């Protein structure tokens, strides 16, 4: 065996030229001797020896509206949705309806109804698939239609997230976390002199939660249907509750302690404490906000009168592409009862 055998290493400049040629359909001209041919061939070979990861990674993001509110679907293409409220009243000198013998003043029941209108927004998005681009991707087993469809549906869900938590501010609607009709209060200061949970003891945090639950329950005249069962807090505070133990000697987190010892649990109602990024800086003065409410369709909901659908598809000769229209209709958040809802700011 010849110990002086030499192996050729392609020059970086020639390999770069070959790669450029591949990217531009082979339109780059090459001139040179036998060594140049070997160099360009090695560049193509290196491309063929690549191991390609077939997965296309999507952006990191999240939507949580499905967890925190009930969506009522159906109804067709409309401009508004409506609800009706009812109040009762008794006429007569005695609202307790206790009468004596021979009385002629018997109380009479009356009812008052109100109609509420809520806005519905039309959502649309177009998808354009160039014929040539689609044909190219099909040769490598990919679909441009699928890629764009995922992006459009993500945009739709992000719009729903915005609508549910903050509303469409430019159109004058509000969401779960910024309705002016909901009573908002500031969290009380703890022994450390501040209201933020990171400076409070587990008992002080429990006191904040119980105060909000009892206030909402009392406003609902202690109807158990008005006992809040859903609590939204910023992710930072949620992480603190999960990671911090009740005490050095304790073996449970503050979150578990709160779940087991709140007033709702005592009354047979299981609460859910959830992290919500929309709670951050949602309070008065850009403070962090906690929201307690009843997550029930009868108490709060919103309408999706027309779920997202591919309304129509047609070819466009001028653009050399297929055009698809996606459409949907979504309504604003509707609080049917404001009594069992509370905002607590400054946590």
DOLUMRO-35004 format. One record per residue (C-alpha): residue in one letter; y, x, z. Coordinates in steps of 0.1 Angstrom, whole numbers, padded with zeros to 4 digits, always signed. Each point is the difference from the previous one (the first is absolute). Layout:
AYXZ/...
END
This chain:
X+0000+0000+0000/X+0034+0013-0010/X+0020+0006+0032/X+0032+0004-0020/X+0000-0036-0014/X+0034-0016+0001/X+0009-0037+0002/X+0030-0014-0017/X+0026-0018+0021/X+0023-0023-0020/X+0037+0007+0004/X+0021-0026+0019/X+0025-0004-0028/X-0027-0008-0026/X-0018-0024+0024/X+0033-0018+0006/X+0006-0003-0037/X-0034-0015-0005/X+0006-0025+0028/X+0033-0010-0016/X-0017-0005-0033/X-0026-0023+0016/X+0028-0021+0016/X+0018-0004-0034/X-0030-0009-0022/X-0007+0035-0013/X+0034+0002-0017/X+0007+0035+0013/X-0008+0028-0025/X-0019+0031+0011/X+0001+0034-0017/X-0020+0030+0011/X-0032+0019-0002/X-0035-0005+0013/X+0011+0005+0036/X+0025-0028-0003/X-0026-0024-0012/X-0022+0008+0030/X+0029-0006+0023/X+0008-0034-0015/X-0036-0010+0001/X-0003+0009+0037/X+0030-0022+0007/X-0016-0030-0016/X-0033+0008+0018/X+0018+0002+0033/X+0013-0036-0007/X-0035-0013-0007/X-0013+0015+0032/X+0024-0019+0022/X-0014-0024+0026/X+0022-0031-0002/X+0003-0023+0030/X-0004-0035-0016/X+0019-0018+0028/X+0036-0008-0005/X+0018+0000+0033/X+0025-0028+0007/X+0031+0002+0022/X-0005-0003+0037/X+0015-0033+0012/X-0009-0031+0020/X+0008-0037+0002/X-0007-0021+0031/X+0013-0034-0007/X-0035-0015-0003/X-0006+0009+0037/X+0032-0014+0014/X+0006-0033-0017/X-0018-0029-0017/X+0007-0004-0037/X-0003-0036-0014/X-0011+0002-0036/X+0004-0026-0027/X+0026-0025-0010/X+0009+0012-0035/X+0034+0010-0015/X+0027-0013+0023/X+0035+0008+0012/X-0004-0009+0037/X-0025-0008+0026/X+0007-0025+0028/X-0011-0009+0035/X+0008-0030+0023/X+0008+0001+0037/X-0001-0029+0024/X+0019-0007+0033/X-0007-0029+0024/X+0025-0019+0020/X+0001-0029+0024/X+0028-0026+0002/X+0008-0020+0031/X+0012+0007+0035/X-0033+0014+0012/X-0015+0030-0019/X-0031-0001+0023/X-0009-0035-0012/X-0006-0013+0035/X+0011-0036+0002/X+0001-0027+0027/X-0011-0036+0000/X+0021-0022-0023/X+0018+0030-0016/X+0017-0006-0034/X+0008+0037-0006/X-0032+0014-0015/X+0004+0035-0016/X-0006+0003-0037/X-0016+0030-0017/X+0019+0015-0030/X-0009+0028-0023/X+0023+0024-0020/X-0013+0020-0030/X+0016+0030-0017/X-0009+0016-0033/X+0003+0038-0004/X+0002+0018-0034/X-0012+0036-0006/X+0006+0021-0030/X-0027+0011-0024/X+0004+0032-0021/X-0015+0006-0034/X-0016+0035-0003/X-0007+0016-0034/X-0011+0033-0013/X-0009+0012-0035/X-0027+0025-0011/X+0003+0019-0033/X-0031+0017-0013/X+0006+0022-0031/X-0028-0004-0025/X-0004+0038-0006/X+0001+0009+0037/X-0027-0025+0008/X-0022+0013-0028/X+0004+0035+0013/X-0009-0009+0035/X-0031-0020-0011/X-0014+0032-0015/X-0001+0015+0035/X-0013-0031+0017/X+0033-0012+0015/X+0019-0032-0003/X+0038+0000-0001/X-0001-0037+0007/X-0019+0005+0033/X+0025+0028+0011/X+0031-0021-0007/X-0016-0032+0015/X-0005+0018+0033/X+0036+0011+0000/X+0013-0035-0007/X-0021-0016+0027/X+0012+0027+0025/X+0036-0009-0009/X-0008-0037+0006/X-0015+0006+0034/X+0030+0023+0010/X+0023-0029-0010/X-0020-0024+0022/X+0002+0025+0029/X+0038+0002-0004/X+0002-0038-0002/X-0022-0006+0031/X+0017+0025+0024/X+0036+0002-0012/X+0005-0027-0026/X+0019+0004-0032/X+0033+0011+0015/X+0019-0001-0033/X-0009-0036-0004/X+0008-0010+0036/X-0035-0005+0014/X-0015+0016+0031/X-0035+0009+0012/X-0021+0002+0031/X+0021+0027+0016/X+0036-0009-0007/X+0004-0038+0003/X+0033-0008+0017/X-0015-0031+0015/X-0025+0020+0021/X+0012+0008+0035/X+0004+0038+0004/X+0003+0018+0033/X+0002+0036+0011/X-0028+0017+0019/X+0007+0006+0037/X+0006+0036+0012/X-0029+0015+0019/X+0001+0022+0031/X+0010+0030-0022/X+0032-0019-0010/X-0009-0006-0036/X-0017-0029-0019/X-0021+0021-0024/X-0038-0003+0006/X-0006+0037-0001/X+0020+0003+0033/X-0016-0030+0016/X-0031-0004+0022/X-0029-0022-0012/X+0010-0027+0024/X+0036+0000-0013/X-0013-0003-0036/X-0022-0029+0011/X+0030-0016+0016/X+0019+0001-0033/X-0029-0016-0019/X-0006-0027+0027/X+0037-0008+0001/X+0001-0007-0037/X-0033-0020+0001/X+0012-0022+0029/X+0034-0005-0015/X-0015-0013-0033/X-0026-0021+0019/X+0026-0016+0022/X+0022-0008-0030/X-0031-0018-0015/X-0001-0021+0033/X-0031+0019+0010/X-0021-0014-0028/X-0029+0023-0005/X+0004-0002-0037/X+0034+0017+0006/X-0015+0030+0018/X+0007+0030-0022/X-0032+0018-0012/X+0014+0026-0024/X+0022+0030+0009/X+0016+0024-0025/X+0013+0034+0011/X+0010+0032-0018/X-0028+0025-0008/X+0015+0026+0022/X-0002-0022+0031/X-0034-0012-0010/X-0013+0036-0002/X+0014+0007+0034/X-0018-0030+0015/X-0033+0011-0016/X+0002+0037+0010/X+0014-0003+0035/X-0022-0008+0029/X+0010-0025+0027/X+0000+0029+0026/X-0015+0034+0005/X-0029-0016+0018/X-0003-0029-0025/X-0026-0002-0027/X+0017-0025-0023/X+0030+0002-0023/X+0032-0019+0007/X-0008-0022-0030/X-0033-0011+0015/X+0018-0006+0033/X+0025-0022-0017/X-0026-0019-0019/X-0020-0008+0032/X+0029-0009+0024/X+0026-0020-0019/X+0008-0036+0008/X-0014-0013-0033/X-0034+0015+0008/X+0001-0016+0035/X+0006-0034-0018/X-0029+0005-0024/X+0019+0012-0030/X-0010+0033-0016/X+0030+0019-0012/X+0002+0025-0028/X+0023+0030+0002/X+0006+0015-0034/X+0020+0029-0014/X+0026-0010-0025/X+0023+0025-0018/X+0026-0027-0006/X+0006-0003+0038/X+0016+0035-0001/X+0038-0003+0003/X-0002-0038-0005/X+0018-0008+0032/X+0036-0003+0010/X+0018+0033-0005/X-0030+0013-0020/X-0022+0001+0031/X-0037-0004-0002/X-0011-0037+0002/X-0031-0017+0015/X-0008-0035-0013/X-0023-0025+0018/X-0010-0032-0018/X-0029-0024-0008/X-0017+0011-0032/X-0010-0034-0011/X+0006-0019-0032/X+0015-0029+0019/X+0026+0022+0017/X+0010+0025-0027/X-0011+0005-0036/X+0012+0005-0035/X-0010-0013-0034/X-0015+0017-0030/X+0003-0030-0023/X-0013+0020-0030/X-0021+0031+0008/X+0004+0030-0023/X-0014-0008-0034/X-0001+0016-0034/X+0021-0027-0017/X-0002+0011-0036/X-0009+0030-0022/X+0011+0006-0036/X+0002+0030-0024/X+0033+0014-0011/X+0000+0017-0034/X+0035+0014+0005/X-0011+0018+0032/X-0035+0007-0011/X-0012-0014+0033/X-0015-0029+0019/X+0024-0018+0023/X-0013-0019+0031/X+0021-0021+0023/X-0010-0003+0037/X+0017-0029+0019/X-0001-0016+0035/X+0021-0021+0023/X+0005+0008+0037/X+0019-0019+0026/X+0021+0012+0030/X-0015+0002+0035/X+0001-0034+0018/X+0002-0002+0038/X-0011-0036+0008/X+0005+0006+0037/X+0025+0025+0014/X-0009-0006+0036/X-0031+0023+0002/X+0017+0030-0016/X+0019+0029+0017/X+0016+0033-0010/X+0002+0028+0026/X+0022+0029-0010/X+0003+0036+0012/X-0036+0007+0008/
END
